[in-house]
Amino acid sequence: MSAEERDKLIKQNPAYGEIVCRCEEISKGEILDALNSPIPVYALDAIKRRVRPGMGRCQGGFCSPLVMKILAEHKGVKVEEITKANQQSKVLLGDTKGAQER
Ligand code: FES
């Protein structure tokens, strides 16, 4: 898209102006489009295959937590419930800080 086309789209829907994946230049709007498509999306890898966040140079080190957050918000679940590929492939297993205070 040209800069003018992008500006027009961002004015229509500001989510297209919120870049989630810096490496592949994927916006939140594109991820939401995939989530709202007729083919259901249940896991992080499903988004990765459809829209490409996580396929860039950092291999998802920057964008995966953001994609998980968007996915959790869209599905109305906790971010800990988001899986990588299937029901058993949890990404987050527990707290690393603060949970050990007794
Ligand atoms: S920010 Fe998404 S792959 Fe690097």
Boltz pocket constraint, residues with backbone or C-beta under 6 A from the ligand:
constraints:
  - pocket:
      binder: B
      contacts: [[A, 20], [A, 21], [A, 22], [A, 23], [A, 24], [A, 52], [A, 53], [A, 54], [A, 55], [A, 56], [A, 57], [A, 58], [A, 59], [A, 60], [A, 61], [A, 62], [A, 63], [A, 64]]
      max_distance: 6.0
